[in-house]
Amino acid sequence: MSTYRDFAHRGSARGPVLRTIGTRERRSHLTAPRVPTVGIDIGGTKVMAGVVDADGIILEKVRTETPDKSKSPKVVEDTIVELVLDLSDRHDVHAVGIGAAGWVDADRSKVLFAPHLAWRNEPLRDSLQNRLAVPVMVDNDANTAAWAEWRFGAGRGEDHLVMITLGTGIGGAILEGGQVKRGKYGVAGEFGHMQVVPGGHRCPCGNRGCWEQYSSGNALVREARELAVADSPVAYNIIERVKGNIPDITGPLITELAREGDAMCVELLEDIGQWLGVGIANLAAALDPSCFVIGGGVSAADDLLIGPARDAFRRHLTGRGYRPEARIAKAQLGPEAGMVGAADLARLVARRFRRANRRRLERHERFERVAQALRNSGGIGSISSNGSTGNGSSGSHGDTGNSARTSPQEPSS
């Protein structure tokens, strides 16, 4: 039986390649093959890859630093290929899923734009399929994280789910009826760039007043550093903790001090949480989901953040008191959610690939049976790949020869 590495080193001309991926998952994960797949989460600082089974359990994971965004796209591809081949030495890999921090087109073939990498209209799926010779799925990392939480985490059993990922900025995803809603052009869910304060803080996207400028890791750190630079009395504790080196103030440090009872850090997380609740109320008015799942690094603050978010959500919800309220839950899968979701979505691709490969194999077997029958009946030596007899005759076996015209271009493996 051919192994993954056997396929990977045959070259793209011989390797099985799936060229199209459906735009809907439907609920086909229920019939997807229960085979291990690799999920890869590419962020601004790390590339994490893991082998994940059909129950969402991580069998093994590896990670490395993300190449600098000034480097060519091929450098990032090389990093991905190295991680997959490393894992394939110890696991039978059937498909690879990529969760990328960037905009991915509706066909899930190109990364349109990635803020932390040199990807601009990059045909990532086809490039990796040609090198890895297994099916590859590419999606936005928030979509893959939401899929993982819906399948295995805090969103299980929900038919209408919205995920908010709080990290450096704000990402998001929408799931309805077991489908990720990507929008016409594939870039739905960029909630962080909704304008909540006209003329407010400048956002790296170029606009002012974006939601992520008030409720994200960057917003949390910015506020703490501004108080420290101003030598505010409420910041003395955190200034002492970083020994006066203001750039050392980070989100995890603020969360740690808040848990220890530092009043300033508690207040900063409350502010971030209140802005989070305002944004969620706006999304509820537009999308009316049954559940919001809050993930990303900032969600590690737990109820220091999510408690104020729930309070603000109830205060700002349109029609409050006269409509059902969506549940707000913290994500359960942590930083591995994007990787697990990418692997699980890739399993759907593996199922489609298996069907296509099985059809090619069946055509090849039919061709061989016809060829053998002709050899046994009239001494005819062979049948060419276009279905004609080896001696050029089109006699009594002409109709039979026509039945073999769908012979595969690739030999079965």
Disulfide bonds with the S-S distance in Angstrom:
none
